[in-house]
Amino acid sequence: MIRMYLEAMVIYILMGAPIYLLIRYLYVKCKKQQIQWIKESLLFLFVMFCIGVASQTII
């Protein structure tokens, strides 16, 4: 049962990842901030987790 939820989540995570990466890249470049890879990696994982949970909650 858990595997079924995870498989459904992966589809939305894969759709959301390029959109998030593009928006985040443009935001960081626009603000002229230095990229902190650990912070950005953790933020990416958190946002992908939120997308996955939201996909299972809403749909």
Secondary structure as the mmCIF struct_conf table of DSSP 4:
data_model
#
loop_
_struct_conf.conf_type_id
_struct_conf.id
_struct_conf.beg_label_comp_id
_struct_conf.beg_label_asym_id
_struct_conf.beg_label_seq_id
_struct_conf.end_label_comp_id
_struct_conf.end_label_asym_id
_struct_conf.end_label_seq_id
HELX_RH_AL_P HELX_RH_AL_P1 ILE A 2 LYS A 31
TURN_TY1_P TURN_TY1_P1 LYS A 32 LYS A 32
HELX_LH_PP_P HELX_LH_PP_P1 GLN A 33 ILE A 35
HELX_RH_AL_P HELX_RH_AL_P2 TRP A 37 ILE A 58
#
